[in-house]
């Protein structure tokens, strides 16, 4: 549920603000980096 709450909030915030392509790309890159770090940590702990 945390994923849904976090992503839902981010999307809701983006809908309220002016769309900025560069910011969108930066956020997606940061999210992908965090997802990769989490996957690596999970894989390392198994």
N, C-alpha and C positions, 0 to 999 in steps of 0.2 A: 504494500500500500504506500510505502514511503516514495517509491518511484513514481507512482501515479500522482501523489500529492505534489511532489517536487516539480515534475514535468508539467502538470496541469497549471500550477502557479506560474511557472516560467512562461508558458504559452499565454496565459491570461494577461500577464504583465506585458508581453510583447504586443498583444492586441490593443492594449490601452496606449501604448507609446508609439511614436513614429517609427516605422520600419527602417532599419539601417542594415544594409547588406553586409557591410564589413563586420558589424557587431554580431550579426547572425552567424557568420562563418567563424568568428573568434569563439563564440559560445559553443558551437558544434565541435570545434577542435578541442576545446577544454573538456567538454563532456566525453569525447572519445578518449582523450588521454586518461581521464579519471576512470572510465570503464576499463581501459587496458590495465591500469594500475591495480584495480580491484580484481580483475581476472587473474593477473599475475600473482597477487597475494594469495588468492584462493588456491591456485594451482600449486604454489610453493608450500602451502600448509597441508596439502594432501599427500 
